[in-house]
Amino acid sequence: MELTVHKTGADKAGKITVTDAVFGQKFNEALVHQVLVAYMAGGRAGTKAQKTRAEVRGGGRKPWKQKGTGRARVGTIRSPLWRGGGVTFAARPRDFSQKINRKMYRGALRSILSELVRQERLCCIEQFELDAPKTAQAKAFLKTLGLQQALIITDEVTPNAHLATRNLHGVSVIDTTELNPQSLVGHEHIVITRAAINKVEAWLS
């Protein structure tokens, strides 16, 4: 399979040969959904915690005697029915992570990349280099590709690239080590450099 290396500035458009094992796979919706859900679940902190009536401070003394007052019997002021009391079904810290095999994770990435190629949402460029950390330069670079928002994947994120794109809405720059299904699915267009494609192929082949 061949991908077009799009023209940017003075660069000439060309072709790059990629393997069908990474960019020519069928789209497996069930696998992509399972991996994406597991990836997002793994990002949850799971640190939510509340106190039960046994853990709330105070409430050790019976507020009033059992009989003779005409009021309802109460054993503690830390009952869940009382203001300042414990929570009936208190939340506990938990682990939301799900087990995903390495083969499944890589298979989902291959499936997503292949579908991006079929939908012509994957744009290959020679390189992404900026002379200065200027947002205007990054915006002009994307304009030459006919894009306003995109995920840019490079083999190495330079300081200029990071500073120039961090204030652009809908624009993110990552390297191949940060490649994940959520970023690929969450952007309408993907811009990837030639060097990054070689690294992704070596990883997913």
Stockholm file with secondary structure:
# STOCKHOLM 1.0

chainA/1-205         MELTVHKTGADKAGKITVTDAVFGQKFNEALVHQVLVAYMAGGRAGTKAQKTRAEVRGGGRKPWKQKGTGRARVGTIRSPLWRGGGVTFAARPRDFSQKINRKMYRGALRSILSELVRQERLCCIEQFELDAPKTAQAKAFLKTLGLQQALIITDEVTPNAHLATRNLHGVSVIDTTELNPQSLVGHEHIVITRAAINKVEAWLS
#=GR chainA/1-205 SS CEEEECCCTTCCCEEEECCHHHHSCCCCHHHHHHHHHHHHHHTCCCCCCCCCTTTSSCCCSCSSCSSSSSSCCCSCTTSTTSTTCCCTTCCCCCCCCCCCCHHHHHHHHHHHHHHHHHTTCEEEESCCCCSSSCHHHHHHHHHHTTCSSEEEEESSCCHHHHHHHTTSTTEEEEEGGGCCHHHHHTCSCEEEEHHHHHHHHHHHC
#=GC SS_cons         CEEEECCCTTCCCEEEECCHHHHSCCCCHHHHHHHHHHHHHHTCCCCCCCCCTTTSSCCCSCSSCSSSSSSCCCSCTTSTTSTTCCCTTCCCCCCCCCCCCHHHHHHHHHHHHHHHHHTTCEEEESCCCCSSSCHHHHHHHHHHTTCSSEEEEESSCCHHHHHHHTTSTTEEEEEGGGCCHHHHHTCSCEEEEHHHHHHHHHHHC
//
